Amino acid sequence: MRDKLLFLLKYYLFWIVFSWVAKVVFLIYQYKETATLTGHDYMMIFAKGFRMDLSFGGYVILLSCVLMAIGVFLSAKILKRIFSCLTLLLLVVSSLIIVGDLELFKNWGYHMDATPLFYLKTPGEAMASTPTGLILLLLLLYAVMVAVFYAIYRRWVAKTFRTDRREALWHGVVYLILGGVAFIPVRGGFNVAPMNVSFVFFNNKNMYANQAAVNPVWNFLYEVMHIDKVKGNYAFMPEDKAQQLVDSVYVETGDYPKVLKTDKPNVVVLLLETFTLNAWDAMPNLQAIAKEGIFFSNIYATGNRSDRGILGVISGFPAYPNASMLKYPNKTYEQPRFPLNFETEGYSTRFYYAGDLNFGGFRSYVTMSFQGTVTEDDFSGEAIENRFKWGVHDGYMLDRLYEDLRIAQVPFMYMAFTMSSHEPFIVPMETKIPGDDSGSKLKNAIAYTDQCLGEFFEKCKKSGLWDNTLFVLVADHGTRHVGNLQPHLPEAYRIPMIFTGGAMNVQDSVVNTLGSQTDMVATLFAQLGMNAEAFHYSKNLLNPTAKPFAFYSFTNAAAVVTNNGAYIYDLKTKKPIGPNTNPQDGELLKAYLQVVDRDFKKSNVAKNSW
């Protein structure tokens, strides 16, 4: 058994080295892009990419442990032959992905996804634009990689096998346990978030540096396993008609009120975890702060998950029914992101999320959007001692935000994402709202964050930070738990949105215009004199001519909310579900889905959309 364990260790290292060599080949092949990298970038490409390389190797070892467990019934000689065949097969497939990815990345700007699979029926057409000489060069590189690494396997790894003994049956149990241990690197560690492409992102300026850290084989297999997520075909009408209908709800004319005292205030955006409007009674501090500015009372989240909400707020992009765009950095990279506009205007930017930034693909998206970040890794002492499943509680995070705001370079645009109101709804506060049901527990957690926000705003007022700052508060999504709602009902998506702070010149104002969290960007930019044209799905809610309209989607269903109510459409049965059956709303929903589907599937949305 000892030699088999040594074999597994060497086999794991073999695939890690294979991944490193693939990175080196990638960097050499993309030499023009590689020339833009710094020494720090080179170090981080291998350091940050290492966890994904470990995950890729972990998958191989997981399979190997299963084979080892079965192998206790076989002779070592036969098992050795099985591993030789497996290794050759994995090298053939992995090297094909790596070599094919080299040229595809050069043309696409991102790693190979499942797209090439659609061209298997017509390989001639797919390769028609590739010079014959280049194809031969890539084939030669492919053959060399397979031959060289197979030779390394035979001479260094396979020799560890002994072929003259069988193992005891209980050894099979040990191998299965080791296979279970392999889940740790496969998953990326003990984080709440499982391994995803976002883990390797580190550079907020050079997208190529982040892409160079990605393991192309791991990435391709991930894309193939998730191919069904983006296969939805929402073609209901001619493209121009769909676009015309969507354009019609974003037409604005005339003047709108200016609600700020200054054209260039400091800005703090607070994204509030699961702050459903159905729990408004648990938010006395938000109610009070809303009276010192504008309360937008008729806002809907665009989706029911945080990864949809953060995209809706930062990029103004609606939630796609069955997939999260944050899982596809090549798509989010092409999206407008409002912190970049602030950076262009001379603002310093930073994002606060006191948890694991790898969750939901946040790291890639946030790294590309902000100049700096603060995560749970930046906390210590009491904050870490009292952390919960998702990270550091909001009280500690808001304390850190306040201290940083006091010394921040002005003007600043800082954004913070709360999280204590995420399940399991355990907060460091004496229970204010009793109850064992999920709704009561959530409301109690919301009450905790609301209390922390009240203390945060009080300190901002006393220190003078309040005076020249615009605070924007909006939830990431609603919930069905408060009120035990059906997941498709519009009440499950209603959220608060507030503009407040000393920079406001209006108080105790309520805007009832029906809108979406995606409208936050255009509304904010209009007040700051900034151009929001790139945010196609966002409207200025303070413009009296803004069309009352909101869109939301969830798994296998989508809806538009108009003055007629919510028109909800089941994407499986292709029938409306709900009291609103207005045919015009139905046409609008289908057009909206079609345009969102088109823009989601395009890799170069910002360049070719609208």
N, C-alpha and C positions, 0 to 999 in steps of 0.2 A: 504493500500500500504506500510505503514511503516514496518509492519511485514515481507512483502515479500522482501523488500530491506535488512532488517536485515538477512533474510534467505539466500539471495544471498551472502552477506558478509561472513556469517558463512560457507556457502557451499564452497566458494573459499578457505577460511582458512583450511577447512577440507581436500581438495585435496593437499594443500601445506604441511600440516602435514603428509599426506599419503606419499608424495614424500620424505620427510625427513626420515621417518621411513624406507622406502625402501632403502635409502642410508646407514642407520645404519645396516640394515640386510645384505646389500651387503658387507660392510666393515668387518662385523663379519664372513661372509661365506668365504670371500677371506682372511682369517686371516694371511696367510703366506705373501701375498703381502702387506697387511695392516701394518704388522710389519716393513716394510721398510720406512713408512711414518714418517715425522717429525710433531711436533706440528703445525708448520706453514702450512703444507700440510692439516692437518685436518681442520683448520680454512678456508683455501681457497677452499676446496672441497665443503663446504656448502655455502661459500660466492659467489664463482664464479658460482656454480651450481644453485644458487637461481633464476637467471634470466630465466633459462630453466624450473625450477619448476613453476615459475610464468606463463611462456608461456603454459605449460601443463595445469595448472589450468585455464588459460584464455580460452583455447579451450572449457573446460567444461562449464565455465560461459557463453561463447558465445552461446552455445547450450541452456543453461538454460534460458537465456534472451529471446530467440525465443519462448521457451515453455511458459514462463511467459506472453509474448505478446499474444500468442494463448489462454492462460489460462483465459484471461479476459472474454471469452465467456463460461467458465466452472465454476462449483462450486469449491471452494477451496478444498473440500474433494476429488474430482476427481483428481485435479491437484496434490494434496499431494501424491496420490497413483501413479500417473505417475512418480513423482520424486523418489519415493521409488523404483519403477521398474528400472528406469534409473540408479539410484545409485547402485543397486544390479548388474545390467548388467555391468556397468563400473568397479566395483570392481572385478567381475569375470574375465573380460578380462584383466584388468590392473595387477591384482595379478598373473594371469597366465603368463603374459609377464615377470614380475619381478622375479618370482620364477624360471621360465624356463631359464631366463637370468643368474641366479646364476651359474648353472652348465655349461652352454654353455660358459660363460666367462672364467670359470676355465680351460676349455679345449682349447678354441680358443684364448684367450688373448684380445678379444674385445667384445663389446656388441652385442647382438642378432640383426641380420639384417633380411632381408626377406628370407634367406636361409631355415629356418625351414618349410616355406610354401611349398617348393618343396617336402617335405617328408610326407605331409599329406595323400597321397595315400598309403604309406607304413609305418605307424607308428611303426609297430613291428620291422622292420629292423632299423628304426631310433633310437630306444631305446634299441636295442639288446646289446650294449656295456655298458649300464648303470646298475649297480647292483640293484637288486630288493629292497634291504634295503634302498638304497639311494632314489629310486623312491618313496617309501612309506614315507620317511622322508620329501621329497619335497612336496608330496601331503598333508601331515599333516600341513606343514608350510603354504601351499596355503590355506587350509581350515581355519586355524587360522586367517590369514590375512583378508580373506573375512568376517568371522564371527565377529571378533573384530571390524573392521572398520564399518561394517553395524550396529553393536550395537551402536557404537559411533554416527553414523549418526542418528539413531532413537532417541537416548536419548538426544543429544545435538543440532543437526541441525534441524531435522524434527519438533521438538516441537515448533519451531518458527511460524509455520503455524497456522493460525486460520481457522477453518472450518465452520464458521457461516455467512460468507458474500461474496458477489461478488464485483468485482472492476468496476470502471468506465472505459468506453471504451478508454478514452484518456490515461489511465495508460499504455495501450499497446504500445503507441508511446514512452513513457518514457523508457520502457524496451528495445525497439529496439535501442534507443539512447545509453543505457548502453551497449547493445551488441556491438555497434560500438566502444565504449570506450574500450571494452575488446580486440579489435584488437591491442591495444598498447602493453600490455604484451605478446599477442600471437606473435607479430612481434619482440619482444625483445626490444622495445623502439622506439625512433625516429631516429635511426641510418639509414645511407644509406643502410647498409647491413641488411637483415632480419635475424631472429634467425636461427642459424645453430650450429652444434656440436662444431665448432671452438670457439664459445663464451666462453666456460667454461675452455679452456686450459690455464694453467698458469705455468706448470713445464717443463723446457727444458731438464730435465734429467730423470725423472721418469714418463714414459708413464702411468703407473697404476694410479698415482695420478690424472692425467687428466681424465682418463676413469672413475674413481670413482665419479667425479663431474657430469657426464652425467646422465640425467634422462632417464632410460631405456625404459620407455613407450613412451616418446616423440621421442626418437631415433628410436624405432621400427616402429612407425607410419610414421616417416619421410622416413625411408628406404622403407616401403611398397608403399608410395605415389610416390617414385622415382624409383620403380622397373623397369619400362619400359626403363629408361635411360641406363641401362646396360644389356638389354636383347638381344642386337645385336649379331647375330651368324655369325661370319666371317670365317667359315670353308670352305676353297676352295680346299684343297689338303691334302695329308698325312702330319702329323706333322713334320716328319724328313725332308721332302722336303722343307717345308716352312722355317724351321730353317736354312737349308743349303743355301737357296737363300738369307736370311737376313744376315747370316754370311758373304756371299761373298762380301757385300758392306762395310764391316768393317775389311777387311784384309789389313794390312800394313806391309811393310818390309823395311829394309835398314835404313840409317841414315836420319836425318832431321836437319835443321839449328837451332842453339841455338841463340836466339835473346835477351837474358838478360845479363846484366853485372854481376849479382850476382845470386846465387842459392836460396837465401832466402830474396827476397825483401818484403816490405810491399805491400799489395794488396788492391785496392779499386775497387769494381765492381759496376757500375752504370747501373741500369735497367731503360730504358727510355720509358715512356708511349707513345705508338702509334707513335714512331719515324720511320715512313715509309720512305723508300729510295726514294719514289716518291716526297718527300718534301725536298730532299737533298739541294736544293737551299735556303731553309729557315734556314740552319744550317751552317753559315759561321764559327762559332767558332769550331764546330765539324770538319769541313773541315780542319781548320788550325791545330787542335790538331792531326788529323789523319796523317798529314805530319810529325809529330814528332814521328811517330811509324809505325804501320802496319794497313792498312785499308783492311778489308776483304770485297770485293765488291760484292760478289755473294752469300749472305746468305738469307735464308728463315726462317720465323717464323714457328713454328710447328703447331700453331693454330691461331685463331682470337680473343682470349680473354686473359685477364691478368692472369686468374687462370691457363690457359694452358701454357702461356709464362713463368711464374715464376717456374713452375714445369719443363719445358724444360730446363731452365738455371741452376737451382739448382740441380735437380736430373738427368738431361739429358734424361728425359722420354718424348716420343712423345705425342701429343695431341690425346686423344680418341675422336671419332667422336661425340658422343651424351651425354657425361657426363664428369664432371670434377673430377679427382682423389682427388683434394683438399677437396671435400665434404666427403671423406672417410678416416679419419685419420688412421684407421687400415691399409689401403693400403699404404699411404704415409709414415707411420712409418717404414715400411719394405723396403722402397726405399733408395738407397744411396743418401746422401745429402752432397755436397762438403764442406760446412762450417765445418762439423764434421771432415773431413780429415785434414783441416787446424788446427783445435783445437788439434788433435792428434800430429801435427807437432809443437805444442807450440805457435800457433798464438792465439791472443785474437780476438774474433768475435763479431760483432754487426750488427743489421739490422735496417735500417731507412725507415719508411713509415709514413709520416706526416698526416695520415688519420685514419680512423677506421680500426683497424687491424682485426676486425671480418669479413670484407668484403671477400666474396668468399672463406671462409675457411682458410684465411691467418694465423689467430692466431695459430691454431694447428700446421700448417706446419712450421711456422717461430719459434715458441716456441721450437719445437723439433730440430731445426737446428742451432740456434744461442745462444750464451751465454747471450746476452742482446738485447733489442729492444728500439727504440725511436719512439714514435707515436705522434699523435696530442695532447695527454694528457700531453706531456712534453713541450708544448709551451704555451706562455702567451703573454699578452700585444699586441703590434702591429700585431704580427703574427696571433693571434686569431681574432683580430678586422677585419683583412683583409682576413680571411679565406673564402673559397668558398664551394660549395656543397660537395666536396670530402675531404676537409681538409685544411691544411696549404699549401700555395703556395711554389713552388720550391726554390725561392730566400731565404726564411727564413729557409727552410730545409737544403739547401746547406751551409748556414752560420753556422748552428748548426753542421753540419757534419765537416766543416773545423775546428771549434773551438775544437771539440772533437778529431779530428785527431792530433792536436797539442800536446795534453796531453795523447794520447793513449799509452797503454803498447805495446811495440814493441817486436817481429813483430806483425802486426795486419792485419786482413782481415775484412774490413768493407764493407757492401753492402747497397746501398741506391736505393730506388724505387721512381722515380719522378712521379708527377701526374697532374701538371698544364695543360698538353696537353690532358687531359681527357675532354670529353664534360661536361659542356656546353661551353668550350673554352673561358671562361672569365678570363682574366689575368690582373694583376696590371701594365700595361705598355701601353704607347701610341701606338695606332695601327700602325704596320709596314706594314702589308699585308692586304689591304682593301678587302671587299667583304662580302656579307650576306650569301653566300652558305656555307655548312658545310666544304667543302674542304678548302676554304679561311680562315675560322675561325680557323680550326685546324692548318693550316700552321702558322697563326699568333701566336697561343698558343705555337707551337713548337719553333717559333722564340724567344719567351719570355724565355722558358727553355734553349734554346741555349745561349741566352745572359747571363743567370744566370750561366751556365756552364763555359762560358768564364771568368766571374769574379771569379768564384771558382778556376779555374786553374791558373789564374794570381796570386791569393793570395798564392796558393800552391807553385808556383815558387819563389815568393819573400821571403817566409818564410823558404824555404829549404825542405819543405815536398815533393816536386816534385822529388828531387834528387834520393832517394832510394825507390821510389814507382812505382809499375806497376798499371796503371789505365786500367780497362777493361770496355768498353762501349758497350752495346747491347740493342736493343729494345725488348719489351715484345711481340709485334705483329705489323703487318702493319694495313692497312685500305683500304676499297674500296672508301672512301669519296674523297680522292685526285685523281682526274681523273675520278670520277664517274664510277668505275670499277664494273664488275659483281663479286659477292663474291667468285666465284670458280676460278677466274683467278689467275695465279701465281704472277702477278704484285701486287696483293693486299697483298702479304705475304713477299715481299722483304724488308729487313731491313738492317741497317748498323751494323757492328761490328768492334770495334777498340781496338787494344792493343797499349798503349802509356805510356809516363812517363819517368822520369829520369833513371829508371832501364833498359830501352831499350838500346841496342847497335846498333840498326838499325833505320834509319829514312826514311821518304818519300818512303815507300815500300807498294806495292799493291799486295794482294793475290787474284787471281781470281778463285780459286778452289771452285766449287759449293758445298755448305754445308748448315747446319742447325744450329739454335741457340743451339740445343742439343750438337753440336760439341765444344762448348766453353770450357766445362769441360776438355775433353781429350786434347785439344790444350793447355790449361793453365797448366794442370798437367804435360804434357810432358816437358815443359820449367822449371818446378820446381823440376823435378825428382820424382814426386809423382805418385803412382800407380792408374790408372784409369780403371782397369779391371772390377770393379763393375758397371761402367757406360756403359752398353752394347750397348746403342744407340748413342754412342759418338765416334768421330774419330778425329785424330790429323790433322788439316787442313794444318799444316806446313810440313807434311810428303809428299814428292813428289809422293809417291805411293798411297796416299789416294784416294778412289774412289769418283768421282764427283757425289753426290747424296743428295737429300733432300726429306723429307716427310712432308706433311701438311694435316690437316683434319679440317672439320667443320661439322655442322649439316647435316647428311645424305649424306655426300660425303667425299672423300679423294683423295689424289694425290701424285705421286712421280714426282720429277723433275730430269731429267737426261740430258745428252748432246743432247738428241732427243727432249727436251722440256718437258712440263708437261703432264703426263698421268693422266687424271682426271676421277674418277669413281663414278657414281651416285649409292648410296647404296640402293635406292628405286627401280629404274628401272633396276639396275644391268647392266648398259651399260656405256661405256666410253662417256664422253662429252668433246669435244675439238679436236684440230687437230692432236695430237699425239695418234695414235692407234697402236703403236709398240707392238706386242704381248709379247715380252720379258719384256718390261716395265710394261705391264698389269699383267704378272705373278709375277713380283717383288712386285708390289703394293699389290696384293692379299696375297702374302706370308707375307709381312710386316704387313698388317692389321691383319692377322691371329695370328701372334706372339704377336703383341701389345695387341690384344684382350685377348689372353691367359694370358699374364702377368698382364694386368689390372684386370682381374677377380680373379687372385690368391691373397689370403690374405697374403701369405708368399712368395712374389715375389723374394725377395733377397736371400732366402734360396734355392728355387727350380727352379728358372729360369736360363736357359743357364748353 
